Amino acid sequence: AVPQKPQLTLSLSVLEEGSSLSIPICCTEAVAKDAELRYATQCNMRSVMIHSRFFCGVLVCNIVNGSYVMLRGLPCLVSEATLTNHLRGNPRSMIFHGHDVFTGKPCTEIFKICPAVQSVDVPIVVHRQFQVLAVDASVGQVSLLRANGDVKEDLDLPSLTAQRDGHRATATDLELDRQLLDSLEQGQLVTAQVLSALGREKIVGIMTNSADA
């Protein structure tokens, strides 16, 4: 099995307060503008190549447990990365097991390590936190407070986000719905953890504090 390495998380001042960008590579400087990521010249361009505002290309051998990677066309978090040995002249391969970051669906894919397949697509994943102002229970719309004081109203409860994207709501989605609604009803301060990737967003966690604290 491939040893697990820590994944670098960059906090970029040009993103909203509380945002973080997760990439499985080493980088000394980065800038983001108009939702596009451009890396500085200090990056090892043999290991990473930005080819769209949603993806970067990373060497197969640099993907480890805890990395993000596209598996069967889905943005996934790797839970297990295994390197196979040479078998009857076949090149070595990396076997990645992970789950879709939006639906939790398990995914597995095998990538050969050879000159023809040097890199894999890695989704650019952004984590942000917003204070929850209110939830319109009749339609499931969640109102969030941005760091600049603007109100963000383009997200729904996790279960409705899943259904809107054509997926069945998971038990985790339903539990987050319940916690969010119950916490607001009890007068608690609620912070939503929002994950963004491939132009999609979803509330994937919440944190609560007493309003009197």
Salt bridges, closest charged atoms under 4 A:
GLU16 OE1 - ARG128 NH1 3.00
GLU16 OE2 - ARG146 NH1 3.19
GLU36 OE1 - ARG38 NH2 3.10
ASP121 OD1 - HIS51 NE2 2.98
ASP154 OD1 - LYS152 NZ 2.90
ASP156 OD2 - ARG164 NH1 3.39
ASP165 OD1 - ARG164 NE 3.71
ASP165 OD2 - ARG200 NH2 3.39
ASP173 OD1 - LYS202 NZ 2.90
GLU175 OE2 - ARG178 NH2 2.48
ASP182 OD2 - ARG178 NH1 2.99
GLU201 OE2 - ARG128 NH2 1.82
GLU201 OE1 - LYS152 NZ 2.93
